[in-house]
Amino acid sequence: MPKFERHIFICTNERKPDDPRGCCTARGSVKIREFFKEEVKRRGLKGKVRANAAGCLDHCEFGPAVVVYPEGVWYHVENEADAREILDRHIEKGEVVERLAIYK
Amino acid sequence: MPKFERHIFICTNERKPDDPRGCCTARGSVKIREFFKEEVKRRGLKGKVRANAAGCLDHCEFGPAVVVYPEGVWYHVENEADAREILDRHIEKGEVVERLAIYK
């Protein structure tokens, strides 16, 4: 019963600036989420793929943290170039982008 | 490269009261998310299962909307009894709870 072929969750959790764990938002995840969302639309993938904001994904040390389901691949996404590579390869072709994957 | 055996996303999107689509938050999803989170902890599933808040999952008409990955099963979760059944059967045993599933 899947609804989306691929579902991207981008952590947009925000903590106080003095929190030692930091947070994905402080590392630019809100902008990265916007980029994923816009690209999904631009590539005509709306309805097949969704780029969702998520609360803390518990991967703070690897943030900005992104997980792609149904494969359950976790990524560290630093910038738009990283996001674009995930869209080009994983989202559109089903390939895991090893260089950005958190778990090997 | 999955991190969690099961990853539950609960829509906690909030819209203005006059928005015709309504929103999952207005239907009690924040409390449902808290219940999932507490139950995951209470059942000793922390680290194996995660109950995450999510932005709009685009299932407003079925809200409160919940999706469980990696299976990608979408549920309408009305109350704690529904959440408990999903935890008992899907999260702990891998069975789809047909009566609560959005897509048949």
N, CA and C atoms of all chains as a GROMACS GRO file, in nm:
protein
  624
    1MET      N    1   0.081  -0.122   0.000
    1MET     CA    2   0.000   0.000   0.000
    1MET      C    3   0.084   0.126   0.000
    2PRO      N    4   0.191   0.130  -0.074
    2PRO     CA    5   0.269   0.254  -0.074
    2PRO      C    6   0.195   0.361  -0.154
    3LYS      N    7   0.213   0.483  -0.115
    3LYS     CA    8   0.150   0.592  -0.187
    3LYS      C    9   0.253   0.660  -0.279
    4PHE      N   10   0.371   0.680  -0.224
    4PHE     CA   11   0.476   0.744  -0.302
    4PHE      C   12   0.580   0.641  -0.342
    5GLU      N   13   0.637   0.658  -0.462
    5GLU     CA   14   0.744   0.566  -0.503
    5GLU      C   15   0.865   0.586  -0.413
    6ARG      N   16   0.891   0.712  -0.382
    6ARG     CA   17   0.998   0.742  -0.286
    6ARG      C   18   0.955   0.858  -0.197
    7HIS      N   19   0.990   0.846  -0.072
    7HIS     CA   20   0.949   0.946   0.027
    7HIS      C   21   1.076   0.992   0.100
    8ILE      N   22   1.105   1.120   0.083
    8ILE     CA   23   1.228   1.180   0.138
    8ILE      C   24   1.190   1.257   0.263
    9PHE      N   25   1.257   1.228   0.372
    9PHE     CA   26   1.235   1.303   0.495
    9PHE      C   27   1.362   1.380   0.530
   10ILE      N   28   1.346   1.510   0.548
   10ILE     CA   29   1.460   1.597   0.579
   10ILE      C   30   1.439   1.651   0.720
   11CYS      N   31   1.535   1.626   0.807
   11CYS     CA   32   1.522   1.673   0.944
   11CYS      C   33   1.527   1.825   0.947
   12THR      N   34   1.423   1.886   1.004
   12THR     CA   35   1.425   2.032   1.021
   12THR      C   36   1.407   2.065   1.169
   13ASN      N   37   1.461   1.978   1.252
   13ASN     CA   38   1.454   2.003   1.396
   13ASN      C   39   1.545   2.121   1.433
   14GLU      N   40   1.498   2.197   1.530
   14GLU     CA   41   1.574   2.314   1.574
   14GLU      C   42   1.595   2.308   1.724
   15ARG      N   43   1.720   2.323   1.765
   15ARG     CA   44   1.750   2.328   1.909
   15ARG      C   45   1.807   2.466   1.944
   16LYS      N   46   1.816   2.491   2.074
   16LYS     CA   47   1.874   2.618   2.119
   16LYS      C   48   2.022   2.624   2.076
   17PRO      N   49   2.070   2.746   2.046
   17PRO     CA   50   2.207   2.760   1.996
   17PRO      C   51   2.314   2.699   2.087
   18ASP      N   52   2.287   2.694   2.219
   18ASP     CA   53   2.390   2.641   2.310
   18ASP      C   54   2.376   2.490   2.333
   19ASP      N   55   2.286   2.425   2.261
   19ASP     CA   56   2.272   2.280   2.280
   19ASP      C   57   2.394   2.210   2.217
   20PRO      N   58   2.462   2.126   2.297
   20PRO     CA   59   2.586   2.064   2.245
   20PRO      C   60   2.565   1.972   2.125
   21ARG      N   61   2.443   1.920   2.110
   21ARG     CA   62   2.419   1.832   1.996
   21ARG      C   63   2.404   1.908   1.865
   22GLY      N   64   2.384   2.039   1.874
   22GLY     CA   65   2.354   2.115   1.753
   22GLY      C   66   2.221   2.070   1.697
   23CYS      N   67   2.193   2.108   1.574
   23CYS     CA   68   2.070   2.061   1.510
   23CYS      C   69   2.081   2.079   1.360
   24CYS      N   70   1.998   2.004   1.288
   24CYS     CA   71   2.005   2.007   1.141
   24CYS      C   72   1.967   2.145   1.086
   25THR      N   73   1.875   2.212   1.153
   25THR     CA   74   1.835   2.344   1.105
   25THR      C   75   1.953   2.441   1.107
   26ALA      N   76   2.032   2.437   1.212
   26ALA     CA   77   2.149   2.525   1.220
   26ALA      C   78   2.250   2.493   1.110
   27ARG      N   79   2.241   2.374   1.054
   27ARG     CA   80   2.333   2.334   0.946
   27ARG      C   81   2.269   2.353   0.808
   28GLY      N   82   2.157   2.421   0.805
   28GLY     CA   83   2.100   2.458   0.674
   28GLY      C   84   1.994   2.366   0.618
   29SER      N   85   1.934   2.283   0.704
   29SER     CA   86   1.842   2.182   0.650
   29SER      C   87   1.711   2.240   0.594
   30VAL      N   88   1.668   2.355   0.644
   30VAL     CA   89   1.541   2.411   0.594
   30VAL      C   90   1.556   2.447   0.446
   31LYS      N   91   1.670   2.506   0.412
   31LYS     CA   92   1.697   2.543   0.273
   31LYS      C   93   1.710   2.416   0.186
   32ILE      N   94   1.773   2.315   0.241
   32ILE     CA   95   1.789   2.188   0.168
   32ILE      C   96   1.652   2.124   0.144
   33ARG      N   97   1.566   2.132   0.242
   33ARG     CA   98   1.432   2.077   0.225
   33ARG      C   99   1.356   2.153   0.117
   34GLU      N  100   1.368   2.283   0.116
   34GLU     CA  101   1.302   2.363   0.014
   34GLU      C  102   1.352   2.323  -0.125
   35PHE      N  103   1.482   2.302  -0.134
   35PHE     CA  104   1.542   2.263  -0.261
   35PHE      C  105   1.486   2.128  -0.308
   36PHE      N  106   1.483   2.030  -0.220
   36PHE     CA  107   1.425   1.900  -0.256
   36PHE      C  108   1.281   1.918  -0.306
   37LYS      N  109   1.204   1.995  -0.232
   37LYS     CA  110   1.063   2.014  -0.264
   37LYS      C  111   1.045   2.079  -0.402
   38GLU      N  112   1.122   2.182  -0.426
   38GLU     CA  113   1.113   2.252  -0.554
   38GLU      C  114   1.156   2.163  -0.670
   39GLU      N  115   1.263   2.086  -0.645
   39GLU     CA  116   1.314   1.997  -0.750
   39GLU      C  117   1.216   1.885  -0.784
   40VAL      N  118   1.150   1.833  -0.681
   40VAL     CA  119   1.049   1.728  -0.705
   40VAL      C  120   0.942   1.782  -0.799
   41LYS      N  121   0.901   1.904  -0.773
   41LYS     CA  122   0.799   1.970  -0.856
   41LYS      C  123   0.853   1.996  -0.997
   42ARG      N  124   0.970   2.052  -1.002
   42ARG     CA  125   1.030   2.091  -1.130
   42ARG      C  126   1.054   1.969  -1.221
   43ARG      N  127   1.087   1.856  -1.158
   43ARG     CA  128   1.115   1.734  -1.235
   43ARG      C  129   0.987   1.656  -1.270
   44GLY      N  130   0.873   1.711  -1.232
   44GLY     CA  131   0.746   1.644  -1.265
   44GLY      C  132   0.721   1.519  -1.182
   45LEU      N  133   0.779   1.516  -1.062
   45LEU     CA  134   0.766   1.396  -0.978
   45LEU      C  135   0.658   1.409  -0.870
   46LYS      N  136   0.590   1.522  -0.870
   46LYS     CA  137   0.488   1.545  -0.767
   46LYS      C  138   0.383   1.434  -0.772
   47GLY      N  139   0.348   1.380  -0.656
   47GLY     CA  140   0.252   1.269  -0.652
   47GLY      C  141   0.322   1.134  -0.648
   48LYS      N  142   0.443   1.128  -0.707
   48LYS     CA  143   0.521   1.002  -0.704
   48LYS      C  144   0.626   1.007  -0.594
   49VAL      N  145   0.677   1.127  -0.572
   49VAL     CA  146   0.784   1.147  -0.474
   49VAL      C  147   0.740   1.261  -0.384
   50ARG      N  148   0.774   1.249  -0.255
   50ARG     CA  149   0.744   1.361  -0.165
   50ARG      C  150   0.865   1.394  -0.079
   51ALA      N  151   0.891   1.523  -0.067
   51ALA     CA  152   1.002   1.572   0.017
   51ALA      C  153   0.941   1.636   0.141
   52ASN      N  154   0.950   1.564   0.251
   52ASN     CA  155   0.883   1.605   0.374
   52ASN      C  156   0.978   1.660   0.479
   53ALA      N  157   0.933   1.764   0.545
   53ALA     CA  158   1.002   1.808   0.667
   53ALA      C  159   0.973   1.705   0.776
   54ALA      N  160   1.071   1.684   0.862
   54ALA     CA  161   1.051   1.590   0.973
   54ALA      C  162   1.110   1.648   1.100
   55GLY      N  163   1.055   1.606   1.213
   55GLY     CA  164   1.116   1.637   1.342
   55GLY      C  165   1.248   1.563   1.353
   56CYS      N  166   1.310   1.571   1.470
   56CYS     CA  167   1.444   1.512   1.489
   56CYS      C  168   1.447   1.366   1.446
   57LEU      N  169   1.537   1.337   1.353
   57LEU     CA  170   1.550   1.200   1.302
   57LEU      C  171   1.654   1.120   1.382
   58ASP      N  172   1.708   1.182   1.486
   58ASP     CA  173   1.803   1.117   1.575
   58ASP      C  174   1.935   1.081   1.504
   59HIS      N  175   1.974   1.167   1.413
   59HIS     CA  176   2.103   1.152   1.345
   59HIS      C  177   2.177   1.285   1.348
   60CYS      N  178   2.163   1.353   1.461
   60CYS     CA  179   2.213   1.490   1.476
   60CYS      C  180   2.360   1.499   1.437
   61GLU      N  181   2.438   1.399   1.476
   61GLU     CA  182   2.582   1.405   1.452
   61GLU      C  183   2.618   1.398   1.303
   62PHE      N  184   2.521   1.356   1.221
   62PHE     CA  185   2.543   1.346   1.076
   62PHE      C  186   2.468   1.454   0.999
   63GLY      N  187   2.409   1.548   1.068
   63GLY     CA  188   2.321   1.644   1.003
   63GLY      C  189   2.390   1.736   0.904
   64PRO      N  190   2.315   1.793   0.810
   64PRO     CA  191   2.173   1.773   0.788
   64PRO      C  192   2.141   1.628   0.745
   65ALA      N  193   2.050   1.567   0.821
   65ALA     CA  194   2.018   1.427   0.800
   65ALA      C  195   1.892   1.411   0.714
   66VAL      N  196   1.903   1.316   0.623
   66VAL     CA  197   1.794   1.287   0.529
   66VAL      C  198   1.779   1.135   0.522
   67VAL      N  199   1.655   1.087   0.518
   67VAL     CA  200   1.634   0.944   0.496
   67VAL      C  201   1.536   0.926   0.379
   68VAL      N  202   1.568   0.831   0.294
   68VAL     CA  203   1.483   0.803   0.178
   68VAL      C  204   1.420   0.664   0.195
   69TYR      N  205   1.286   0.662   0.194
   69TYR     CA  206   1.212   0.536   0.200
   69TYR      C  207   1.149   0.510   0.065
   70PRO      N  208   1.120   0.384   0.030
   70PRO     CA  209   1.118   0.267   0.117
   70PRO      C  210   1.254   0.202   0.141
   71GLU      N  211   1.359   0.247   0.076
   71GLU     CA  212   1.487   0.179   0.092
   71GLU      C  213   1.547   0.196   0.232
   72GLY      N  214   1.511   0.307   0.299
   72GLY     CA  215   1.569   0.333   0.431
   72GLY      C  216   1.716   0.368   0.423
   73VAL      N  217   1.753   0.445   0.323
   73VAL     CA  218   1.892   0.489   0.310
   73VAL      C  219   1.907   0.626   0.376
   74TRP      N  220   2.007   0.636   0.462
   74TRP     CA  221   2.032   0.760   0.536
   74TRP      C  222   2.146   0.836   0.471
   75TYR      N  223   2.121   0.967   0.455
   75TYR     CA  224   2.222   1.052   0.392
   75TYR      C  225   2.257   1.174   0.477
   76HIS      N  226   2.381   1.214   0.462
   76HIS     CA  227   2.426   1.346   0.508
   76HIS      C  228   2.424   1.436   0.386
   77VAL      N  229   2.343   1.540   0.391
   77VAL     CA  230   2.326   1.628   0.274
   77VAL      C  231   2.371   1.768   0.312
   78GLU      N  232   2.485   1.802   0.260
   78GLU     CA  233   2.551   1.928   0.300
   78GLU      C  234   2.497   2.049   0.225
   79ASN      N  235   2.460   2.029   0.101
   79ASN     CA  236   2.426   2.145   0.016
   79ASN      C  237   2.339   2.101  -0.103
   80GLU      N  238   2.309   2.195  -0.189
   80GLU     CA  239   2.221   2.166  -0.303
   80GLU      C  240   2.283   2.067  -0.401
   81ALA      N  241   2.414   2.071  -0.414
   81ALA     CA  242   2.480   1.976  -0.505
   81ALA      C  243   2.460   1.832  -0.457
   82ASP      N  244   2.470   1.814  -0.326
   82ASP     CA  245   2.445   1.680  -0.269
   82ASP      C  246   2.299   1.639  -0.294
   83ALA      N  247   2.210   1.731  -0.268
   83ALA     CA  248   2.066   1.701  -0.286
   83ALA      C  249   2.040   1.666  -0.433
   84ARG      N  250   2.101   1.740  -0.522
   84ARG     CA  251   2.080   1.715  -0.666
   84ARG      C  252   2.129   1.575  -0.704
   85GLU      N  253   2.241   1.535  -0.648
   85GLU     CA  254   2.295   1.401  -0.679
   85GLU      C  255   2.201   1.291  -0.628
   86ILE      N  256   2.144   1.312  -0.511
   86ILE     CA  257   2.048   1.214  -0.457
   86ILE      C  258   1.924   1.208  -0.546
   87LEU      N  259   1.878   1.324  -0.592
   87LEU     CA  260   1.762   1.326  -0.681
   87LEU      C  261   1.793   1.258  -0.814
   88ASP      N  262   1.907   1.291  -0.871
   88ASP     CA  263   1.945   1.234  -1.001
   88ASP      C  264   1.960   1.083  -0.995
   89ARG      N  265   2.027   1.037  -0.892
   89ARG     CA  266   2.063   0.896  -0.888
   89ARG      C  267   1.968   0.810  -0.805
   90HIS      N  268   1.945   0.847  -0.681
   90HIS     CA  269   1.859   0.762  -0.598
   90HIS      C  270   1.710   0.780  -0.633
   91ILE      N  271   1.665   0.902  -0.629
   91ILE     CA  272   1.520   0.925  -0.647
   91ILE      C  273   1.476   0.888  -0.788
   92GLU      N  274   1.554   0.926  -0.887
   92GLU     CA  275   1.512   0.899  -1.025
   92GLU      C  276   1.553   0.762  -1.077
   93LYS      N  277   1.665   0.709  -1.028
   93LYS     CA  278   1.714   0.582  -1.085
   93LYS      C  279   1.724   0.467  -0.984
   94GLY      N  280   1.702   0.497  -0.857
   94GLY     CA  281   1.706   0.390  -0.757
   94GLY      C  282   1.845   0.347  -0.714
   95GLU      N  283   1.946   0.425  -0.750
   95GLU     CA  284   2.084   0.393  -0.708
   95GLU      C  285   2.114   0.458  -0.573
   96VAL      N  286   2.182   0.387  -0.485
   96VAL     CA  287   2.226   0.449  -0.360
   96VAL      C  288   2.349   0.536  -0.388
   97VAL      N  289   2.348   0.657  -0.334
   97VAL     CA  290   2.464   0.747  -0.352
   97VAL      C  291   2.560   0.720  -0.236
   98GLU      N  292   2.650   0.628  -0.261
   98GLU     CA  293   2.737   0.578  -0.154
   98GLU      C  294   2.818   0.689  -0.086
   99ARG      N  295   2.864   0.784  -0.164
   99ARG     CA  296   2.952   0.887  -0.105
   99ARG      C  297   2.880   0.975  -0.003
  100LEU      N  298   2.748   0.978  -0.008
  100LEU     CA  299   2.672   1.061   0.086
  100LEU      C  300   2.599   0.978   0.192
  101ALA      N  301   2.608   0.849   0.179
  101ALA     CA  302   2.534   0.762   0.271
  101ALA      C  303   2.603   0.759   0.408
  102ILE      N  304   2.524   0.765   0.511
  102ILE     CA  305   2.576   0.765   0.648
  102ILE      C  306   2.626   0.626   0.686
  103TYR      N  307   2.548   0.525   0.654
  103TYR     CA  308   2.587   0.387   0.686
  103TYR      C  309   2.639   0.319   0.561
  104LYS      N  310   2.751   0.254   0.574
  104LYS     CA  311   2.809   0.183   0.458
  104LYS      C  312   2.786   0.034   0.473
  105MET      N  313   2.088  -0.026   0.416
  105MET     CA  314   2.136   0.065   0.519
  105MET      C  315   2.025   0.120   0.608
  106PRO      N  316   1.928   0.038   0.644
  106PRO     CA  317   1.823   0.092   0.732
  106PRO      C  318   1.879   0.112   0.872
  107LYS      N  319   1.829   0.209   0.940
  107LYS     CA  320   1.873   0.234   1.077
  107LYS      C  321   1.770   0.180   1.175
  108PHE      N  322   1.644   0.205   1.143
  108PHE     CA  323   1.536   0.159   1.231
  108PHE      C  324   1.465   0.042   1.164
  109GLU      N  325   1.421  -0.053   1.245
  109GLU     CA  326   1.343  -0.163   1.188
  109GLU      C  327   1.211  -0.111   1.134
  110ARG      N  328   1.153  -0.018   1.210
  110ARG     CA  329   1.032   0.048   1.161
  110ARG      C  330   1.035   0.195   1.199
  111HIS      N  331   0.991   0.276   1.105
  111HIS     CA  332   0.995   0.421   1.125
  111HIS      C  333   0.854   0.475   1.101
  112ILE      N  334   0.797   0.530   1.207
  112ILE     CA  335   0.659   0.579   1.204
  112ILE      C  336   0.662   0.732   1.190
  113PHE      N  337   0.592   0.781   1.090
  113PHE     CA  338   0.582   0.927   1.074
  113PHE      C  339   0.436   0.967   1.097
  114ILE      N  340   0.420   1.063   1.188
  114ILE     CA  341   0.286   1.112   1.222
  114ILE      C  342   0.277   1.258   1.178
  115CYS      N  343   0.180   1.287   1.094
  115CYS     CA  344   0.165   1.424   1.045
  115CYS      C  345   0.125   1.515   1.159
  116THR      N  346   0.204   1.619   1.183
  116THR     CA  347   0.166   1.718   1.284
  116THR      C  348   0.159   1.857   1.220
  117ASN      N  349   0.118   1.856   1.094
  117ASN     CA  350   0.103   1.984   1.024
  117ASN      C  351  -0.017   2.061   1.081
  118GLU      N  352  -0.003   2.191   1.085
  118GLU     CA  353  -0.109   2.276   1.138
  118GLU      C  354  -0.146   2.384   1.037
  119ARG      N  355  -0.273   2.395   1.009
  119ARG     CA  356  -0.320   2.502   0.920
  119ARG      C  357  -0.412   2.598   0.995
  120LYS      N  358  -0.441   2.709   0.932
  120LYS     CA  359  -0.532   2.806   0.995
  120LYS      C  360  -0.670   2.742   1.011
  121PRO      N  361  -0.742   2.780   1.118
  121PRO     CA  362  -0.873   2.716   1.145
  121PRO      C  363  -0.971   2.725   1.029
  122ASP      N  364  -0.960   2.829   0.945
  122ASP     CA  365  -1.057   2.844   0.836
  122ASP      C  366  -1.012   2.775   0.706
  123ASP      N  367  -0.901   2.703   0.711
  123ASP     CA  368  -0.855   2.635   0.589
  123ASP      C  369  -0.949   2.517   0.560
  124PRO      N  370  -1.006   2.511   0.440
  124PRO     CA  371  -1.104   2.405   0.412
  124PRO      C  372  -1.048   2.263   0.417
  125ARG      N  373  -0.916   2.251   0.398
  125ARG     CA  374  -0.858   2.117   0.404
  125ARG      C  375  -0.848   2.063   0.546
  126GLY      N  376  -0.859   2.154   0.646
  126GLY     CA  377  -0.835   2.111   0.783
  126GLY      C  378  -0.688   2.072   0.799
  127CYS      N  379  -0.657   2.009   0.908
  127CYS     CA  380  -0.518   1.961   0.927
  127CYS      C  381  -0.517   1.853   1.033
  128CYS      N  382  -0.412   1.772   1.030
  128CYS     CA  383  -0.402   1.660   1.124
  128CYS      C  384  -0.392   1.707   1.268
  129THR      N  385  -0.326   1.820   1.289
  129THR     CA  386  -0.312   1.872   1.426
  129THR      C  387  -0.450   1.902   1.486
  130ALA      N  388  -0.537   1.962   1.406
  130ALA     CA  389  -0.672   1.993   1.456
  130ALA      C  390  -0.749   1.865   1.489
  131ARG      N  391  -0.706   1.754   1.433
  131ARG     CA  392  -0.773   1.625   1.459
  131ARG      C  393  -0.701   1.544   1.568
  132GLY      N  394  -0.607   1.608   1.637
  132GLY     CA  395  -0.547   1.543   1.754
  132GLY      C  396  -0.416   1.471   1.729
  133SER      N  397  -0.347   1.502   1.618
  133SER     CA  398  -0.228   1.422   1.585
  133SER      C  399  -0.109   1.444   1.678
  134VAL      N  400  -0.102   1.562   1.743
  134VAL     CA  401   0.012   1.586   1.832
  134VAL      C  402   0.006   1.490   1.951
  135LYS      N  403  -0.112   1.472   2.003
  135LYS     CA  404  -0.132   1.380   2.116
  135LYS      C  405  -0.105   1.234   2.071
  136ILE      N  406  -0.149   1.202   1.951
  136ILE     CA  407  -0.125   1.068   1.898
  136ILE      C  408   0.024   1.043   1.879
  137ARG      N  409   0.094   1.144   1.832
  137ARG     CA  410   0.239   1.130   1.815
  137ARG      C  411   0.307   1.108   1.950
  138GLU      N  412   0.265   1.183   2.051
  138GLU     CA  413   0.322   1.166   2.185
  138GLU      C  414   0.297   1.024   2.236
  139PHE      N  415   0.178   0.974   2.209
  139PHE     CA  416   0.144   0.839   2.252
  139PHE      C  417   0.235   0.735   2.184
  140PHE      N  418   0.252   0.747   2.054
  140PHE     CA  419   0.342   0.655   1.983
  140PHE      C  420   0.484   0.663   2.044
  141LYS      N  421   0.530   0.782   2.065
  141LYS     CA  422   0.666   0.802   2.116
  141LYS      C  423   0.683   0.738   2.255
  142GLU      N  424   0.588   0.764   2.342
  142GLU     CA  425   0.594   0.708   2.477
  142GLU      C  426   0.585   0.556   2.475
  143GLU      N  427   0.499   0.504   2.389
  143GLU     CA  428   0.482   0.358   2.381
  143GLU      C  429   0.608   0.290   2.327
  144VAL      N  430   0.672   0.353   2.229
  144VAL     CA  431   0.798   0.296   2.175
  144VAL      C  432   0.898   0.282   2.288
  145LYS      N  433   0.906   0.383   2.371
  145LYS     CA  434   0.998   0.382   2.485
  145LYS      C  435   0.956   0.276   2.587
  146ARG      N  436   0.829   0.278   2.622
  146ARG     CA  437   0.776   0.187   2.724
  146ARG      C  438   0.793   0.041   2.685
  147ARG      N  439   0.781   0.013   2.554
  147ARG     CA  440   0.792  -0.125   2.505
  147ARG      C  441   0.937  -0.168   2.481
  148GLY      N  442   1.031  -0.078   2.514
  148GLY     CA  443   1.172  -0.112   2.497
  148GLY      C  444   1.217  -0.117   2.352
  149LEU      N  445   1.148  -0.041   2.266
  149LEU     CA  446   1.180  -0.044   2.123
  149LEU      C  447   1.268   0.072   2.079
  150LYS      N  448   1.307   0.156   2.173
  150LYS     CA  449   1.388   0.272   2.138
  150LYS      C  450   1.517   0.227   2.068
  151GLY      N  451   1.550   0.293   1.957
  151GLY     CA  452   1.668   0.254   1.880
  151GLY      C  453   1.632   0.160   1.766
  152LYS      N  454   1.525   0.083   1.784
  152LYS     CA  455   1.478  -0.007   1.677
  152LYS      C  456   1.362   0.055   1.600
  153VAL      N  457   1.284   0.132   1.672
  153VAL     CA  458   1.163   0.193   1.614
  153VAL      C  459   1.168   0.341   1.650
  154ARG      N  460   1.125   0.425   1.558
  154ARG     CA  461   1.118   0.568   1.590
  154ARG      C  462   0.983   0.625   1.548
  155ALA      N  463   0.926   0.705   1.637
  155ALA     CA  464   0.798   0.772   1.609
  155ALA      C  465   0.827   0.920   1.587
  156ASN      N  466   0.823   0.960   1.462
  156ASN     CA  467   0.864   1.094   1.423
  156ASN      C  468   0.747   1.187   1.389
  157ALA      N  469   0.759   1.309   1.432
  157ALA     CA  470   0.668   1.412   1.383
  157ALA      C  471   0.708   1.442   1.238
  158ALA      N  472   0.609   1.473   1.156
  158ALA     CA  473   0.637   1.508   1.016
  158ALA      C  474   0.552   1.627   0.975
  159GLY      N  475   0.602   1.700   0.877
  159GLY     CA  476   0.521   1.804   0.814
  159GLY      C  477   0.409   1.739   0.735
  160CYS      N  478   0.335   1.819   0.662
  160CYS     CA  479   0.218   1.768   0.589
  160CYS      C  480   0.253   1.647   0.503
  161LEU      N  481   0.184   1.536   0.528
  161LEU     CA  482   0.208   1.412   0.453
  161LEU      C  483   0.118   1.403   0.330
  162ASP      N  484   0.041   1.506   0.307
  162ASP     CA  485  -0.046   1.515   0.189
  162ASP      C  486  -0.156   1.409   0.189
  163HIS      N  487  -0.204   1.379   0.308
  163HIS     CA  488  -0.317   1.287   0.325
  163HIS      C  489  -0.420   1.351   0.417
  164CYS      N  490  -0.436   1.482   0.400
  164CYS     CA  491  -0.518   1.563   0.491
  164CYS      C  492  -0.659   1.504   0.506
  165GLU      N  493  -0.713   1.456   0.396
  165GLU     CA  494  -0.852   1.407   0.400
  165GLU      C  495  -0.866   1.279   0.483
  166PHE      N  496  -0.754   1.214   0.513
  166PHE     CA  497  -0.758   1.091   0.593
  166PHE      C  498  -0.702   1.113   0.735
  167GLY      N  499  -0.675   1.235   0.771
  167GLY     CA  500  -0.605   1.263   0.895
  167GLY      C  501  -0.681   1.225   1.020
  168PRO      N  502  -0.612   1.206   1.131
  168PRO     CA  503  -0.467   1.210   1.145
  168PRO      C  504  -0.399   1.100   1.063
  169ALA      N  505  -0.305   1.142   0.979
  169ALA     CA  506  -0.237   1.050   0.888
  169ALA      C  507  -0.104   1.004   0.945
  170VAL      N  508  -0.081   0.874   0.928
  170VAL     CA  509   0.041   0.810   0.978
  170VAL      C  510   0.092   0.719   0.867
  171VAL      N  511   0.224   0.717   0.846
  171VAL     CA  512   0.281   0.620   0.751
  171VAL      C  513   0.392   0.542   0.822
  172VAL      N  514   0.394   0.413   0.798
  172VAL     CA  515   0.496   0.327   0.860
  172VAL      C  516   0.587   0.273   0.750
  173TYR      N  517   0.717   0.302   0.764
  173TYR     CA  518   0.817   0.249   0.671
  173TYR      C  519   0.900   0.144   0.742
  174PRO      N  520   0.962   0.051   0.672
  174PRO     CA  521   0.982   0.049   0.527
  174PRO      C  522   0.864  -0.002   0.446
  175GLU      N  523   0.758  -0.050   0.509
  175GLU     CA  524   0.648  -0.109   0.432
  175GLU      C  525   0.571  -0.005   0.350
  176GLY      N  526   0.572   0.120   0.398
  176GLY     CA  527   0.496   0.223   0.330
  176GLY      C  528   0.346   0.203   0.343
  177VAL      N  529   0.303   0.163   0.462
  177VAL     CA  530   0.160   0.146   0.488
  177VAL      C  531   0.106   0.275   0.551
  178TRP      N  532  -0.002   0.324   0.492
  178TRP     CA  533  -0.064   0.449   0.538
  178TRP      C  534  -0.185   0.417   0.624
  179TYR      N  535  -0.190   0.488   0.739
  179TYR     CA  536  -0.301   0.465   0.832
  179TYR      C  537  -0.373   0.595   0.869
  180HIS      N  538  -0.501   0.577   0.895
  180HIS     CA  539  -0.580   0.680   0.962
  180HIS      C  540  -0.585   0.639   1.108
  181VAL      N  541  -0.532   0.724   1.196
  181VAL     CA  542  -0.523   0.690   1.338
  181VAL      C  543  -0.605   0.791   1.418
  182GLU      N  544  -0.717   0.745   1.464
  182GLU     CA  545  -0.814   0.834   1.527
  182GLU      C  546  -0.783   0.861   1.675
  183ASN      N  547  -0.728   0.763   1.740
  183ASN     CA  548  -0.713   0.774   1.887
  183ASN      C  549  -0.605   0.677   1.937
  184GLU      N  550  -0.588   0.674   2.068
  184GLU     CA  551  -0.483   0.590   2.127
  184GLU      C  552  -0.508   0.441   2.105
  185ALA      N  553  -0.634   0.402   2.101
  185ALA     CA  554  -0.666   0.260   2.078
  185ALA      C  555  -0.617   0.217   1.940
  186ASP      N  556  -0.638   0.304   1.841
  186ASP     CA  557  -0.589   0.275   1.705
  186ASP      C  558  -0.436   0.266   1.705
  187ALA      N  559  -0.373   0.362   1.771
  187ALA     CA  560  -0.226   0.364   1.776
  187ALA      C  561  -0.175   0.236   1.844
  188ARG      N  562  -0.242   0.197   1.950
  188ARG     CA  563  -0.200   0.076   2.023
  188ARG      C  564  -0.209  -0.048   1.934
  189GLU      N  565  -0.315  -0.055   1.856
  189GLU     CA  566  -0.331  -0.171   1.766
  189GLU      C  567  -0.220  -0.174   1.661
  190ILE      N  568  -0.184  -0.058   1.609
  190ILE     CA  569  -0.074  -0.053   1.510
  190ILE      C  570   0.058  -0.095   1.576
  191LEU      N  571   0.078  -0.051   1.698
  191LEU     CA  572   0.201  -0.090   1.769
  191LEU      C  573   0.202  -0.241   1.797
  192ASP      N  574   0.090  -0.292   1.845
  192ASP     CA  575   0.082  -0.435   1.879
  192ASP      C  576   0.103  -0.523   1.757
  193ARG      N  577   0.039  -0.487   1.648
  193ARG     CA  578   0.035  -0.576   1.534
  193ARG      C  579   0.138  -0.541   1.427
  194HIS      N  580   0.138  -0.418   1.379
  194HIS     CA  581   0.231  -0.384   1.271
  194HIS      C  582   0.375  -0.365   1.323
  195ILE      N  583   0.389  -0.278   1.420
  195ILE     CA  584   0.524  -0.245   1.467
  195ILE      C  585   0.592  -0.366   1.532
  196GLU      N  586   0.519  -0.437   1.614
  196GLU     CA  587   0.582  -0.550   1.685
  196GLU      C  588   0.580  -0.680   1.607
  197LYS      N  589   0.480  -0.701   1.522
  197LYS     CA  590   0.468  -0.831   1.453
  197LYS      C  591   0.475  -0.824   1.301
  198GLY      N  592   0.474  -0.703   1.247
  198GLY     CA  593   0.484  -0.690   1.102
  198GLY      C  594   0.356  -0.714   1.025
  199GLU      N  595   0.243  -0.719   1.097
  199GLU     CA  596   0.113  -0.738   1.030
  199GLU      C  597   0.053  -0.603   0.993
  200VAL      N  598  -0.005  -0.594   0.876
  200VAL     CA  599  -0.076  -0.471   0.839
  200VAL      C  600  -0.212  -0.471   0.910
  201VAL      N  601  -0.247  -0.358   0.970
  201VAL     CA  602  -0.378  -0.346   1.036
  201VAL      C  603  -0.477  -0.295   0.932
  202GLU      N  604  -0.540  -0.389   0.866
  202GLU     CA  605  -0.625  -0.356   0.752
  202GLU      C  606  -0.737  -0.257   0.785
  203ARG      N  607  -0.795  -0.273   0.903
  203ARG     CA  608  -0.911  -0.187   0.935
  203ARG      C  609  -0.873  -0.040   0.946
  204LEU      N  610  -0.746  -0.011   0.969
  204LEU     CA  611  -0.703   0.129   0.982
  204LEU      C  612  -0.626   0.179   0.860
  205ALA      N  613  -0.600   0.090   0.767
  205ALA     CA  614  -0.520   0.128   0.650
  205ALA      C  615  -0.601   0.216   0.554
  206ILE      N  616  -0.537   0.316   0.502
  206ILE     CA  617  -0.604   0.409   0.410
  206ILE      C  618  -0.625   0.345   0.273
  207TYR      N  619  -0.523   0.278   0.224
  207TYR     CA  620  -0.533   0.213   0.094
  207TYR      C  621  -0.555   0.064   0.113
  208LYS      N  622  -0.650   0.012   0.041
  208LYS     CA  623  -0.680  -0.131   0.054
  208LYS      C  624  -0.630  -0.204  -0.070
   0.00000   0.00000   0.00000
